[in-house]
């Protein structure tokens, strides 16, 4: 802090607070990961994580809606009492969520 200032006016940003932007960013990242070629190729070969065969598909309102997989996942987490780490958009974390390997 500068000695000539009466108080510290540097902006304070709490990184632990989850904002609407964080939620939107996470939802888009998760949906993009679900729609990725990697997942599509795997579902074509093994049937795992194909549309309609995922554990959160019971909560889906329709795959033709935007962000259907992300909304189904959020509804599943809400009903089971789990928390989503909205700050984490890493591909490894999203892959764990998709495969049901969460805390």
C-alpha positions in Angstrom: 0.0 0.0 0.0 1.2 3.5 -0.9 2.0 5.6 2.1 0.1 8.6 0.6 -3.2 6.6 0.4 -5.6 6.6 3.3 -6.8 3.0 2.5 -5.9 0.2 0.2 -7.9 0.5 -3.0 -6.5 -2.5 -4.8 -9.3 -4.7 -6.1 -9.9 -7.8 -4.0 -11.2 -10.9 -6.0 -12.2 -13.9 -4.0 -11.2 -16.9 -6.3 -13.3 -19.3 -4.2 -16.6 -17.6 -5.1 -18.5 -19.4 -7.9 -19.9 -16.9 -10.4 -22.6 -17.3 -13.1 -19.7 -17.0 -15.6 -17.9 -20.0 -14.0 -21.1 -22.1 -14.2 -21.7 -21.1 -17.8 -18.0 -21.8 -18.7 -18.2 -25.2 -17.0 -21.5 -26.2 -18.6 -20.1 -25.3 -22.1 -16.8 -27.2 -21.4 -18.7 -30.3 -20.2 -21.1 -30.3 -23.2 -18.2 -29.8 -25.6 -16.4 -32.7 -24.0 -19.5 -34.9 -24.3 -19.8 -33.9 -28.0 -16.1 -34.4 -28.7 -14.9 -36.8 -31.3 -13.0 -38.8 -28.6 -16.2 -39.6 -26.8 -18.2 -40.2 -30.0 -15.6 -42.7 -31.3 -15.5 -44.5 -28.0 -19.3 -44.8 -27.9 -19.4 -46.1 -31.4 -16.9 -48.8 -30.5 -18.0 -49.9 -27.1 -21.4 -48.3 -26.5 -20.1 -46.6 -23.3 -21.2 -43.0 -22.9 -23.5 -43.2 -26.0 -26.5 -41.0 -25.9 -29.2 -42.7 -23.8 -26.8 -45.2 -22.1 -25.1 -42.9 -19.6 -26.0 -43.0 -15.9 -27.3 -39.4 -15.9 -29.4 -39.9 -19.0 -32.5 -40.5 -16.8 -32.4 -36.8 -16.1 -32.1 -35.7 -19.7 -34.9 -33.7 -21.3 -33.8 -34.5 -24.9 -30.6 -34.6 -26.7 -31.8 -32.0 -29.2 -31.7 -29.3 -26.6 -28.6 -27.2 -26.1 -26.3 -28.4 -23.3 -28.5 -31.5 -22.7 -25.7 -33.6 -21.2 -24.5 -30.8 -18.9 -28.0 -30.1 -17.7 -28.6 -33.8 -17.0 -25.4 -34.1 -15.1 -26.2 -31.0 -13.0 -29.7 -32.4 -12.2 -28.2 -35.8 -11.3 -25.7 -34.1 -8.9 -28.5 -32.0 -7.4 -30.7 -34.9 -6.7 -27.9 -37.1 -5.3 -26.5 -34.2 -3.1 -23.1 -34.0 -4.8 -21.2 -30.8 -5.6 -19.8 -29.8 -9.0 -16.4 -28.1 -9.0 -17.3 -25.3 -11.4 -13.8 -23.9 -11.3 -12.4 -27.1 -12.8 -12.8 -27.4 -16.6 -9.8 -29.7 -17.0 -10.4 -32.5 -19.5 -9.3 -35.1 -16.9 -11.9 -33.9 -14.4 -14.6 -33.8 -17.1 -13.7 -37.4 -18.1 -14.0 -38.6 -14.5 -17.4 -37.0 -14.2 -18.5 -38.7 -17.5 -17.3 -42.1 -16.3 -18.8 -41.7 -12.8 -15.5 -41.5 -11.0 -16.2 -38.5 -8.8 -15.7 -37.9 -5.1 
